Each structure stands twice: as structure tokens, then as C-alpha cells.
């Protein structure tokens, strides 16, 4: 079976495979080689072999580069390592640190796909004379008129569509995702059949440059002045305690806040200007409307045609949650999403990804980054009052 839906004979079709050193991208290279495509493996060195995180290797550094090289030797394909360290820091790490220090919850994997992988690497693939760039992401792509469209994968537990919403139409037309129709277990079996050294390699769990998920440690090194202490304030205005920097907190957090109270408290707002962590009851987290920036729309209906009346769709505000009913509004250049079932723990900087429906084969319609959210009228009034209190 042809995995790429490309015209012409496979042996006359060059495909660059983005090889991270993991089992997924390795199997992609193996499948395409088996189908007789002219395969070229490319690995990006994104940071300095662990010095950025004080650990020896992860995605796109150290051992993973060696693994990608060995897989390429096994498959008999050419393999190149490109030094993208400076670009990765400028486009991903520095904006991530700045966003976190500003009280947001950024998603660096989206920024990496937007810039380094699907812009810079895609240009490199074209320079190498490739007809397509293939990756090991779990997402489906198929023809949609003269273009291509993105859909959720067969293995919804591995669904990576949340991190790929910002992919442009031009990029989608050039990209291919051979694993979209395969469950993860089958991918590992294929790796074993091919004799690939990474067949049993553990999947990476953390953001590649953040060891053990400790964001605050990385940000403190990158932006030493970001950990400014301040007050922990109840949404009703009471000062409950002190903190050592808002970068140690996220919206929706309950554990480890650092104050004792007679009720369960959650982080409901991070005030970077006044260095205040605002806490309150769970009800203060309930959100029904989001305002988005950096909107990337992939639907067939033009975004401008949606207007204030709205467009029925489904939305995800977290990668691990299923799409939920929503209405997209677009009025005077401002995109907002009405969450019909409500949501909690929504933070600025997170992505809101839109789908045609909630099915396992749902089409991805794009999305944007959360600029701000609207809580209940009571919570909004209390937060507004709090903004006028002295820091």
C-alpha cells in the first residue's frame, strides 16, 4: 500500500523524513524505504546535548541523534544532522520563558512545529529536492479538493492533532503522516520486524528542554529576574501568604500552593504585573468563553464569513481531553470560542484547537492561542475589583 498519496513512481519520488531518534519516525523511514521511495533522513540538533537541561540527551540531542544515525544505517538511507540550536532557542525556548514569566502557560511543542519543524525543516526538504516531508506524528492527512486536510488518527490515545493546529495549508499540502492509520502497538511490531535498534525505546514524556517537567528551574536559569516574590491573594481580596515567583504556579493548580485554608483553593489567576497569585474556590475557574490570538483557520468556510452569529464545532483546550461542543465567533477580526459545556483550569497561552465534531476521525479546523478567558459574572467582577487593590 502506498503510504503517501503522491503522484508518480515511488522510486522517482524523494521524501525527507524528520527523524527524532524515536521509534515513530524510525518506522516512518522504514515503511517508506520498504515502499521504494527515495528516502533521506534528517535530524535536527536543537540544543547542546543536554547542557541546556543538565541531562544527557532527549529528543533532538545526544543519544537520540546517535539512534537516528544507527537506524538510517540499518535501513540504508542517507542521514544528515542539521544544527538548529540557535534557531530553536530564538523561536521556541526564549518565547516559552518569556510567556511563562508573564503568567501564561505556553506550549513550546506547538511553537517548535510552527517554526523549526514545519517551516525551517520544510524549506530544507524542498532545497534537497524532496516531493514531501514525512514525520512520525499521529495524525491523518488526506485529499480535500485541490488541497489536503488534517484528521484525528486511528490511535486516539496517541492523538497529536492538538499540537499541530497551527500547521498552515501550504505546509499540510507538502507534509505526510504515515502513522495516522496505525495504532502504536503495531508501529512497535513493525520496528521489531525491521530489526530497528529503537523498537523498544521508551517514548519521551517531558518537553525536550525541560527536565522532569520542572519548568521553573529552566525559566529561572533563562530569566533570573523572573522569580519575583509576591502575595498569595484570595479572589475576595484577602492576603493569605507569600510566594517565591508566579512561574511556580499554573492556573487550576490545587496542590503545593503554600497556604492553609478552611476550603479547597485553586490558582485562578496569575497577576504578573503585581506579582500576585490569586486563589479561590473551584467555581471561580469555570470558563465559558475564550478569546484567541494567532488564529490559524483550516476550515472550508472562510473565517470572515463566520461572523458574530457563529460556527458550530468542537474544541479542545487540553491535549488529553476529547473535543467538546463549542461555537466559534469571528467579529471585527476578533476570534472567540463559546464552550457550551464550560471548562476549568483554562490559562492564557494554552491552545484552543477546533474540530468538525467529536469523532475519532474528526477533521481539524485550526485554532488559536488563548489570550484571555471569561469566567462567571461573579468571578469576573471579583477579579476586576482585585485589579484595583494596591499590590
N, C-alpha and C positions, 0 to 999 in steps of 0.2 A: 504494500500500500504506500502511495506517495504521501509523505507527511506534510508537505509544504504548500501544495496547491499553487505551483509555479508553472508557467508555460515552458515548453522545450524539454529536451532530454536531461535527466539529472547529471550525467557526466559532463554536460556542457554548461552546467549551472553552478556558479560559485556561491557558497554560503559561508559567511563568517559566523562562528559560534562563540558567544561570550562565555568563557569557561572560568568559573569561580574556584574550581578545585573541589567542588562538592559532587555528590552522586548525580544530582539532577542534570546539570549542564554537561557532565561527562556522558551521560546516557544520550542526551540530545546529539552530541557529536558522534557517538557510536551508531545511533539509528540512521543519521544522515549519511555517514560513511558506508553503512551497510546498503543503503539505497542508492549508492554510487554517485552521490553528489561530490562536487569538488569542495571539500571542507577545509577551512582554515580556522584554527583555534586561536583566540586572542584572550589574554588575561590582563586585567588592569591591576597594577600595583597602586593601591590607593593610600597607603600610609606606610611608614618606615619599619616594617617587620616587627611591630609590637612596641616600639619606643613610645608611640603616641598613647598607648594604653598600659604600658608596663606588663605586657604579657606576650608570649612568643607565638604570634600568628593567629589569624582568624580569617574571615572572608577577605580575599584580595590582598593578602600579605603573608610572608613567611611560608609556613608549611603548605598552605593552600596553593601557592604558586608552584611549589615543587610537585604537588599532587596533580595539578593540571598538566604539567610538563610530562609526568610519567604516563598519564592517560593518553596524551597525544602520541607518545612514542609507541604505546601498545596498539593504538588504532592506526598508526602510520600516517598521521596528518601533520602538516607544518603547524608550529605553535610559536606565537610571539607574545612577549610581555611588554606592556606599554606603561611607562612611568607617568601616572596621573596624580601623583601626590599633591603637587601644588594646586592643581585644578580642584581636586577633591576637598582640600582644606578651604579654598576660597568659596566654592559653590555649595558645600554641604556642612562641614564642621563649624566654620565660623558663623554662618547664619543660624545653625542649630543652637550654638552657645548664646548668641545674642537674643534669640527668641525665648529661650528658657529663662535668661536673666530678666526678661521683660514680663515674666509671669505667664508665658504661654506654654503649651505642651506640643512642641513641634514633632514632625515625623520625618526624620532625615532620610529614610529609605525612599520616600516619595521624591524628595529633592535630588537624591542620587539618580533615580530613574529619569527624572526630568532633564537633568543636566549631563552628568558624566556618562551614564549608560546609553540613554536613548537620544542624545544629541551629539556629544563628542564622539562616542564609540560608533554611532551610526554613520557619522561623517567619515570616520576612518575606514569603516567597512566599504563604503562607496569608493573611497580612494583606492582600496585594494581590488576594485572591480567586482565586488560582490553584487549578486542579484537580491540578496536578502540577508538580514541579521537574525539569527535564531538564538533564543535563550531558554533556560530551564524553568521559567516561571509557570505556575499552574494557573492557566487562563486559556480560553479558547478564542480563536480568530477565524472568521470565515467571510466569504464574499458577501457584500451588501451593495448591489448595483455596481457602479464603477469603482467602488472603494471596498474596504473591509471594515468589519465591526467586531467588537470585543464582547465575549460572553463568559459567564462563570464556568469553571471547569467541572469535569466529571467528579473529581475528588474534592467535594466542598470543604472537607476538613483542611485541605491544603490551599484553599482559595486565596489567591494573591491579588485579586482584582482591586481591593481597597487601596493597594499601594501603586496601582497603575492607572488610576483615573485621569492623571494629568498627561497621559500619552496623547500626542496630537494626531490628527487624521493622517498627515503625511508620514509620521513615524509608524502608525498602525499599518499602513499600506506596505511598508518595507519590512516590518517585523514578522516573525513566525514563532509560534509557541507549540512545538511538537508534543509536549506533555499534557496539554489540555484535555485530551481524551483518555488519559491513563491514570489509574489510581497509584498512589505512592508505592504500595507493596509490589505492584507489577514492575515499576521502574527499578526497584532494587533487584528483582529477579532478573531483569534484562542485564543489569550491571554485572551480576554474578555469571550469567551465561556468556557475556563478552570477556570475562576474566579481568575486569577492571579493579584496580587496587583499592578504589574508594567505595566498593559495593556496600560495605558495612559501616562506612564513615558516618558519624553522628551529625545530624543537622545542626547548623548554627542557630542559637537561640537568642542571643543578645544583638543589639546594634553593634556593627563590626568594630567601631572605635570606642565602645563603652563597655568596660569590663564588668561582668556580673550585674549589669543593669544599673550601676551606681552613677547616674547622670551627674549628681552634684560634685563628685570627685573630679570628673573630666572638666566640667564647667569652671570649677574653682581654679584649675590649672590654666585654662584658656583665658578666663576673665577673672583675675584675682580680686578685683573690687566688687564682684557681683554678689558675694555673700555678706551683704549688709544686714546687721541685726535689726530687729524691729518688734512691734507689738503683735500679739495674737489677740484679735478683737472679735467679740461676738457680733453677729449681724445686728443686734439691738443696741450696739454701741459700747457695751461693757468691755473693758480691757481685762483679759484673762491671764495673760502671761507674756513671755518674750520668746523670740525665735532667733536662730543664727543665720537666717537667709531664706528668702522666699523660694530660692531654687531647690530647696529641700522638700518642697511641698507640691502637690498636684491637686487640681480640682477633683472633688469626690473622695479624697483620701479620708480615712477614718482612723487608722492605726498610726501611732507614733506622732501624734500632733503635739504632744508635750504639755497638755493642760488637763486637769481633773475637773469634771463637772458632774452634775447630777443627772445628765441626759447624754445620749449618744450625740457626738458632734462630728461634723464633716467639714472639710475645707470647701467653702462655697465661692470664694473669690480671692484672687491674689492682686494686691494693690502695689505694683512695682514702684510707682512714684513716691508713695508714702512708706514703702517697705512694710506693709501690713498684711498679715494673713487673716482673712475673715472666715470665721467658722459659724456654723449654725446647724439647725435640725435638717434631716434628710429632705423634708418638704421644700426647703429653700433651694435645693438642687434641681427641682422639677423644671424642665425646659420644654417649650412647645414651638419656639420659632428660632431659627438661626439666620444670621446674615453672613454671606460668604464673600471672600476676596479670591483673586486668582482663578476665576471661574474658567473651566475647560469643558465645553459642551460638545458632545458627540452624537446627539440625537438627530433624527432626520428633519424634525420641525425646527426652523431657525429659532435661536434663543430670543431674538427680538420679537418674534411672533407670539411668544407665550404670554407676555404682558402681565398685568396685575391679576387677571382672572385666575391664572394658574394652570399647571400641567400636572396631572396625576401621575405619580411614580412611587418608587420605594427608595428609602435612604438608609445608609449605614453611617453611624458616627464612631463606630469602633470596629476594628478588623475582625474581632471574634464574634460579633453579633450578626444575626441574619438581617437582611433588608426588611425595613418596616414601612407601612403606608405613610406617604408624605405627599405634599403638594409644593411644587416649585413655582415661585413667583419671580417675575423679572420686570421691574418697573423703573424707568428712567435710569437704566444702567446699573441698577442695584438688584442683586440676586438674593432671595431669601427662601428658606425652606420651612414649611409648616409641618411639624412632626405630629401626626394625628393621634398617635398613642402616647406622646410625650417621651422624654428621655431624662436620665440623671447623669451627673458627672461629666457634662459637656464642657470642654475647655477651649479657649481661643488657641489657634494654631493647629488643632486637630483637623482632620479631613472629614468632609461630609460627601460621601460618594452616592451617586444616584443610579438606580436600576429601573428597568422597564417593569419588572414585577419581582416577586419573592422566590421564584422558582430556581431550581438547580441549574437551569440553562438560561437564566435571565441575562438580558443584554445590558452592558454597562453604558450609561448615558453621559458619563462625565462626573463633574462635581467641583468642589472648591474647598478652600481653607476657611475655617470658622473665624470670622472677625469678631463677632460678639453674639451673645445669645440673650433671649428674653425669658425671664423666669415668670413665676406667678406675679400678679399685680402687687400682692403684699410684699413679696421678696424684692421686687424691683424698687418699690417705694422705700424699703428699709436700706437697700444698698445706696440709693440716691441720697438719702439722709446722711448716711455714713460718709459719703464723699465730702460733705460739708463740715464734718467734725475735724478738729485740729489733729494733726498727726502726732 
